[in-house]
Amino acid sequence: MRINATLIALLHWSARGLAVMVFLFWGAFFLEHLSWFFKPLAQWPPAQVWLLQLAHLAMLIGLLVLLRWELVGSALTIVAALVFFVSVAGSRFPLFFAVTSLPAVLALLARALDRGAHVAAAVQGPS
């Protein structure tokens, strides 16, 4: 079976475009939640809030890294989204995790298909 190069390119660019859109969406929530850290409080937020903000930040960094290094960015996005949304999304976990992980899944699929196409071409030899 021959993998269409256009399909692979479409998957790569779809992953990147979705990563930017998801980054902007969750980035707005991240900035909104940072306000808690800058309000004059009698005490700092609890450690759990700090850790969840770090997981949220890691998820955002993963989406940005995915634009250049698909494997590393995808892994970071998926792991951070899992940690973050398991803790905060409740019954919406499947939806939030799926939407956030979609760019990573598309990038990994494109990478796997591209690699498979190169292996198939090497096995078939020169045309």
C-alpha atoms as one frame of an Amber mdcrd trajectory, in Angstrom:
protein
   0.000   0.000   0.000   1.399   3.356  -1.017   0.914   6.245   1.407  -0.027
   9.483  -0.296   2.478  12.256   0.479  -0.345  14.796   0.292  -2.229  12.989
   3.072   0.871  12.974   5.259   1.467  16.698   4.650  -2.196  17.426   5.389
  -1.930  15.560   8.693   1.279  17.388   9.632  -0.206  20.820   8.900  -3.560
  19.976  10.493  -1.714  18.967  13.663   0.196  22.245  13.676  -2.860  24.386
  12.994  -4.891  22.642  15.678  -1.982  22.920  18.115  -1.962  26.700  17.657
  -5.746  26.951  18.116  -5.757  24.719  21.210  -2.781  26.642  22.600  -4.632
  29.942  22.208  -7.804  28.539  23.757  -6.181  26.946  26.830  -3.633  29.768
  27.010  -6.445  32.232  27.666  -7.613  30.088  30.590  -4.037  29.845  31.851
  -3.641  33.623  31.857  -6.994  34.047  33.578  -5.986  31.634  36.332  -2.669
  33.403  36.855  -4.601  36.279  38.417  -4.847  34.251  41.623  -1.071  34.452
  41.943  -0.992  38.241  41.589  -3.871  39.247  43.845  -2.822  40.619  47.202
  -3.561  37.586  49.325  -2.929  36.852  52.930  -1.359  33.595  51.805  -0.141
  31.930  48.628  -2.357  29.427  46.820  -2.046  25.840  48.061   0.642  23.570
  46.623  -1.954  21.668  44.577  -2.839  24.878  42.715   0.835  25.475  41.934
   1.241  21.921  40.639  -1.884  22.127  38.502  -0.717  25.433  37.028   2.611
  23.781  36.212   0.782  20.898  34.498  -1.294  23.426  32.546   1.885  25.292
  31.559   3.564  22.029  30.523   0.551  21.247  28.327   0.856  24.657  26.646
   4.608  24.239  26.173   3.985  20.789  24.679   1.598  22.283  22.113   4.230
  24.846  21.119   7.064  22.308  21.014   4.888  20.099  18.793   5.169  22.754
  16.087   8.880  22.008  15.669   9.583  18.665  17.344   6.472  16.561  16.861
   7.451  13.534  18.912   8.631  15.407  22.013   5.826  17.964  21.816   3.178
  15.276  21.358   4.428  13.242  24.303   4.599  16.309  26.563   1.136  17.471
  25.483  -0.506  14.093  26.076   1.125  13.453  29.459   0.540  16.992  30.762
  -3.067  17.049  29.500  -3.717  13.715  31.197  -2.302  14.929  34.523  -4.065
  18.280  34.314  -7.503  17.195  33.129  -7.745  14.140  35.389  -7.417  16.576
  38.272  -9.620  19.447  37.112 -12.073  18.402  34.380 -14.321  16.006  36.270
 -16.989  14.545  33.977 -15.669  16.627  31.065 -12.311  14.831  31.152 -12.894
  12.756  27.977 -13.864  15.801  25.910 -11.125  18.113  27.205  -8.437  15.451
  26.943  -9.521  14.419  23.434  -9.616  17.976  22.091  -6.249  18.827  23.623
  -4.594  15.587  22.500  -5.949  15.685  18.935  -3.049  17.740  17.531  -0.580
  15.347  19.160  -2.401  12.287  17.820  -2.486  13.749  14.304   1.221  14.607
  14.480   2.090  11.104  15.666  -0.095   9.538  12.969   1.549  11.652  10.271
   4.960  10.732  11.602   4.114   7.021  11.644   2.684   7.111   8.106   5.689
   9.049   6.847   8.063   6.590   8.440   6.056   3.678   7.024   6.163   5.227
   3.555   9.955   5.578   3.777  10.335   1.961   4.903   8.059   0.746   2.111
  10.036   2.770  -0.445  13.314   1.342   0.838  11.979  -2.230   0.659  10.659
  -1.753  -2.898  13.914  -0.265  -4.060  14.360   2.340  -6.782  11.476   2.809
  -9.204
